[in-house]
Amino acid sequence: MRIQFTLAAALVALGLGAGGCGQNKIAECNALIEVINKGVQSIDKGSKAGADQGGSNDLKVMADAMDKVAADAAQVKLTTPELQKFSGEYQAMAKDVAKAARDLAAAADANDAEKTNTAQAAIEKAIKQEDPLVDNINQFCQGN
């Protein structure tokens, strides 16, 4: 079983005004988006490097990468209330994905079908949150 995690976070070209507030928003948007993009890249690299038959190593790599994304996002200094909210939501989603990925890996390693199904549903639910969160971040960051 292989879980594919894709992240639609593309670094946005920001055409905001040259005012001080706009520059602060640009810098904060770029910092948060950079953290998210680096996390995606680490997941992509990790899953290619550690492919295993049951997929549990990929899941563990994903879990570690998502925990790191959450921790790194928490370190980004944000003063814009909207970005603080989006960052908090993204961190929560990343932690949910990490937990569900570890649960799924453990269930797969134990050949426990019931726990596998439960963990699979949890990871799918957590991952579905990602695209709308990234869309919200991108829309906010592209807005004037």
C-alpha positions, 0 to 999 in steps of 0.5 A: 500500500502506498499513500501518495501525498501531494501538496499544491503549494506553489510559491506565488508571485506576489504583486502587492503594493509597495507600502510597509504593510504590504511588504510585511505581508509579502515577507510573511507569505513567502516565509510560510510558503517556503516552509510548506514547500520544503516539507513537500520536497522532503516527503517526495525525496523520502518516499523515493529513497525509502520505498518498501513493499508494505509502505510502512517506511514511506508512512514513517518518513511522511510522518516525520516530515509532517511533524517537521513541517508543523514545527518549522511553520510554528517558528515562522514569525507572523504578525498578520492575524490571517496568516497566523490562523492559516499557519495554525490550521496547517500545523494542526493538519500536518500533525494529524497527518503525521499521527495517522501515518504512524498509526497506519504504519503500525497497523500495517506492520501488525497486519491488523485489518481493522486498525488499518482501515481506521488509520486509512480513514484518518489519514485520508480525512487529514490529507483532504484538509490540505488543499483547501488550506493551501488554497486559502493561504495562496488566495490571501497572499495573492490578494491586495 
